[in-house]
């Protein structure tokens, strides 16, 4: 199992693949001070349900046939689940919450500069935001670097990733909140959320988010998601 520690050099990554990276996902506990190894036996589906999120489950079933090819590793929601109202900061240090995007479909992504597959995935997320970002959809990529706060900013700048807004959580509490409900196993982690804050699908590992497969699935989710 790969254990990509922060600030340490990493070997040249292999071509982007979703399942192998799930197996080799970064053990975030080594970075944020939690002992033990997180199980990688698959995303839990026993989190407490929220009946108000039933439409998200129906939507998930409807678009499930689109979860193939570059997004085949998505785990579609099978039980109603409202995500915690994740709290983090924007580029100006102001507090943001997931509920600030209520009414819009959101792809929540957790990333870090020390995570090789995260860095490889960011350009695709930037291009996805360029293609679909707007009043109905946004990529909310939250950085969880816990050391140098300028490092992730410089990474985005150097990589010329200008479409993504910068969000961060230097305590990595957003990871722990998603882990607590079985939606975070390693890094990167992404959750597709409907306009009510309910889970549509989750993926543990990277994806080609700007691929035709991903764009078709997210477009389908966005055009039929419940609004507030």
HUMOKA-V534784 format. One record per backbone hydrogen bond with DSSP energy under -1.0 kcal/mol. CO is the residue of the C=O (numbers start at 1). NH is the residue of the N-H. E is the energy in kcal/mol with one decimal. If there is no record, write none. Layout:
co=CO nh=NH e=E
co=CO nh=NH e=E
//
This chain:
co=3 nh=5 e=-1.1
co=5 nh=8 e=-1.3
co=18 nh=22 e=-1.4
co=19 nh=23 e=-1.9
co=20 nh=24 e=-2.0
co=22 nh=25 e=-1.3
co=26 nh=28 e=-1.2
co=27 nh=30 e=-1.6
co=28 nh=31 e=-1.5
co=28 nh=32 e=-2.2
co=29 nh=34 e=-1.6
co=50 nh=53 e=-2.7
co=51 nh=54 e=-1.7
co=53 nh=57 e=-1.2
co=54 nh=58 e=-2.1
co=55 nh=59 e=-2.4
co=56 nh=60 e=-2.4
co=57 nh=61 e=-2.3
co=58 nh=62 e=-1.9
co=59 nh=63 e=-2.3
co=63 nh=66 e=-2.2
co=64 nh=67 e=-2.1
co=66 nh=68 e=-2.1
co=68 nh=71 e=-2.0
co=69 nh=72 e=-1.5
co=71 nh=74 e=-1.6
co=75 nh=202 e=-2.1
co=81 nh=199 e=-2.7
co=84 nh=86 e=-2.3
co=86 nh=98 e=-1.9
co=88 nh=96 e=-3.4
co=89 nh=168 e=-2.3
co=90 nh=93 e=-2.0
co=94 nh=90 e=-2.3
co=96 nh=88 e=-2.4
co=97 nh=100 e=-2.0
co=98 nh=101 e=-2.0
co=99 nh=102 e=-1.8
co=101 nh=104 e=-2.5
co=105 nh=138 e=-1.6
co=106 nh=193 e=-3.3
co=107 nh=140 e=-2.3
co=108 nh=191 e=-2.6
co=109 nh=142 e=-3.7
co=110 nh=189 e=-1.1
co=111 nh=144 e=-2.4
co=112 nh=115 e=-1.2
co=115 nh=119 e=-2.2
co=116 nh=120 e=-2.0
co=117 nh=121 e=-1.5
co=118 nh=122 e=-1.6
co=121 nh=125 e=-1.7
co=122 nh=126 e=-2.5
co=123 nh=127 e=-2.2
co=124 nh=128 e=-2.2
co=125 nh=129 e=-2.4
co=126 nh=130 e=-1.8
co=127 nh=131 e=-2.0
co=128 nh=132 e=-3.0
co=129 nh=133 e=-1.9
co=136 nh=105 e=-2.4
co=137 nh=134 e=-2.7
co=138 nh=107 e=-2.1
co=140 nh=109 e=-2.4
co=142 nh=111 e=-2.1
co=143 nh=169 e=-2.6
co=148 nh=151 e=-1.0
co=150 nh=154 e=-2.7
co=151 nh=155 e=-2.2
co=152 nh=156 e=-2.1
co=153 nh=157 e=-2.2
co=154 nh=158 e=-3.2
co=155 nh=159 e=-2.2
co=156 nh=161 e=-2.8
co=157 nh=160 e=-1.1
co=160 nh=162 e=-1.2
co=167 nh=143 e=-2.8
co=168 nh=89 e=-2.8
co=169 nh=172 e=-1.8
co=172 nh=176 e=-1.4
co=173 nh=177 e=-2.3
co=174 nh=178 e=-2.0
co=175 nh=179 e=-2.8
co=176 nh=180 e=-2.1
co=178 nh=183 e=-3.2
co=179 nh=182 e=-1.8
co=188 nh=205 e=-1.9
co=189 nh=110 e=-2.8
co=190 nh=203 e=-2.5
co=191 nh=108 e=-2.8
co=192 nh=200 e=-3.2
co=192 nh=201 e=-1.3
co=193 nh=106 e=-2.5
co=194 nh=197 e=-2.0
co=195 nh=103 e=-2.3
co=197 nh=83 e=-2.4
co=198 nh=194 e=-2.9
co=200 nh=77 e=-2.6
co=201 nh=192 e=-3.0
co=202 nh=75 e=-3.4
co=203 nh=190 e=-2.2
co=207 nh=209 e=-1.6
co=208 nh=211 e=-1.9
co=211 nh=215 e=-2.6
co=212 nh=216 e=-2.4
co=213 nh=217 e=-1.9
co=214 nh=218 e=-2.7
co=215 nh=219 e=-2.4
co=216 nh=220 e=-2.1
co=217 nh=221 e=-2.2
co=218 nh=222 e=-2.6
co=219 nh=223 e=-2.3
//
